[in-house]
Amino acid sequence: QVQLVESGGGLVQAGGSLRLSCAASGSIFSMARMGWYRQAPGKERELVARIRSGGNTDYADSVKGRFAISRDNAKNTVYLQMNSLKPEDTAVYYCNSRIWGNDYWGQGTQVTVSS
């Protein structure tokens, strides 16, 4: 069982920055594909960014060039640096861990971007 705890959300003005963190339990973090998803009111959950165990990354087109995902295997933590935030980035952001075909989710952290 993997437990994920997100932190770093909050209220920020458009153009500002936030860094989300996700701390994972367990000793297999380095083998997991880690990702950030978000869900806005009335919309489906969508992939924001993910990073594989080897460090390869994928990003949604809407955040390319503005967001950066990274991981620190020594700290069992994955980060999402969000720059040039826009009101449409407002959502609950969820951390995801996928390993051996199993998905684990954090409780989510709210990000609100004011115009």
Buried (B, 14 or more C-beta within 10 A) or exposed (E): EBEBBBBBBEEBEEEBEBEBBBBBBBEBBEEBBBBBBBBBEEEEBEBBBBBBBEEEEBBBEEBEEBBBBBBEEEEBBBBBBBBEBBEEBBBBBBBBBBBEEEEBBBEBBEBBBEE
